[in-house]
Amino acid sequence: MINIPFNKPFLTGRETEYIRQAVEFGKLSGNGEFTQRCQNYFEQRYGFGRCLLTTSCTDALEMAALLCQLEPGDEVIVPSYTFVSTALAFVRVGAKVVFADSCTNNPNLDTEALEALVTPRTKVIVPVHYAGVACDMDAVMNVARCHNLMVVEDAAQAIDSYYKGRPLGSIGHLAAFSFHETKNIIAGEGGMLVINDPALVARAEIIWEKGTNRAEFFRGEANKYGWVDIGSSFLPSELTAAFLWAQIEQLGAIQARRQALWQHYSERLAPLAASGQFELPTIPDYATNNAHMFYLVCHSLDERSNLIARLKAAGVLAVFHYLCLHRSPYYASHHDGRPLPNCDRYEDCLVRLPMYYELTFDDIDFICKNCANHDL
Ligand SMILES: *Cc1c(COP(=O)(O)O)cnc(C)c1O
């Protein structure tokens, strides 16, 4: 029996009250009062360009892919060790995905090997801030500037995290966040597109509203609205935004709690890491830690399987993470065959420990005690 789950969605307590308010306002579809409150919050708090709530981070990435105006055969550089959506959004618009390997000391894309992946067909780089820890964004932006490429940050896990003092999601031309129930702040399913390049804002609003200039019309900037471009229904209803608003109000408390839990894990596991049982996550000097995730890197698939089994026997659910996309059934035949050894290693050896607001220090002590492999 599992006594300590891997994740438990945290409710601040005001979600249903705000949903009731949204119902009473009498406007349930998207882009109403709560949507605008959430969007304004992110724009002001983090200095993001225009923010548009979406029904998921996947949708935000799909909007980003449409905004990049790719032609069939154009290339997009994506880490292989990531969630399917990072690549899928670009494959759907006909682009070819070129996979990047991860760093040796963390799962983010290896920027030292980035420039070698650029060809005359390359149009976009998609850095993923794994575990909410920043990629080396100066290196990414330099390669992008030299080759005139767009940068779309997959910041799904990276709310309230920073690179050299700059909020993640504020650096690329575009950025995508997730409010899926597994992330730090949640809306069930939900996401957000950040448009930092002012030249893309008008078109983003149109794509968001089914290819119409409805957003412009509602601001009183057009006297009628109609079909002006491609798009889809990317905006969530007010019910989702009302839920998210209750989470945003508690963002500070949520982050403080998660960081305290993360710190406790790190202190408790340090002796086991020092004795060579596994590696702890490394946070580069340029990055902050938003405590989205606590992971370990074991020495082998066998050692990881044993660790997961040991924890499971103790009633603790620990889980591995991504299956590399360059070897996925859908895309392996399109991959150019380059080995990506670091991605392979994280697929085999990385394990995530329980991390959620209501986890206790006692839970962590119990988990860490069971992480010890007495055979090693
Ligand atoms: C969660 C996640 C996504 C997908 O987010 P959804 O909101 O579920 O669509 C995409 N990329 C990364 C890196 C993620 O962690």
The ligand as an SDF file (V2000), in Angstrom:
LIG
                    3D

 15 15  0  0  0  0  0  0  0  0999 V2000
    4.1350   19.4350  -17.6740 C   0  0  0  0  0  0  0  0  0  0  0  0
    5.0060   19.7120  -18.8460 C   0  0  0  0  0  0  0  0  0  0  0  0
    4.4900   19.9860  -20.1220 C   0  0  0  0  0  0  0  0  0  0  0  0
    3.0380   19.8520  -20.4600 C   0  0  0  0  0  0  0  0  0  0  0  0
    2.1990   20.6490  -19.7080 O   0  0  0  0  0  0  0  0  0  0  0  0
    0.6110   20.4790  -19.8620 P   0  0  0  0  0  0  0  0  0  0  0  0
    0.0960   21.6900  -19.1480 O   0  0  0  0  0  0  0  0  0  0  0  0
    0.2530   19.2030  -19.2010 O   0  0  0  0  0  0  0  0  0  0  0  0
    0.2860   20.5020  -21.3110 O   0  0  0  0  0  0  0  0  0  0  0  0
    5.3630   20.3350  -21.1400 C   0  0  0  0  0  0  0  0  0  0  0  0
    6.6940   20.4030  -20.9370 N   0  0  0  0  0  0  0  0  0  0  0  0
    7.2320   20.1120  -19.7270 C   0  0  0  0  0  0  0  0  0  0  0  0
    8.7130   20.2270  -19.5590 C   0  0  0  0  0  0  0  0  0  0  0  0
    6.4130   19.7510  -18.6620 C   0  0  0  0  0  0  0  0  0  0  0  0
    6.9560   19.4740  -17.4760 O   0  0  0  0  0  0  0  0  0  0  0  0
  1  2  1  0
  2  3  1  0
  2 14  2  0
  3  4  1  0
  3 10  2  0
  4  5  1  0
  5  6  1  0
  6  7  2  0
  6  8  1  0
  6  9  1  0
 10 11  1  0
 11 12  2  0
 12 13  1  0
 12 14  1  0
 14 15  1  0
M  END
$$$$
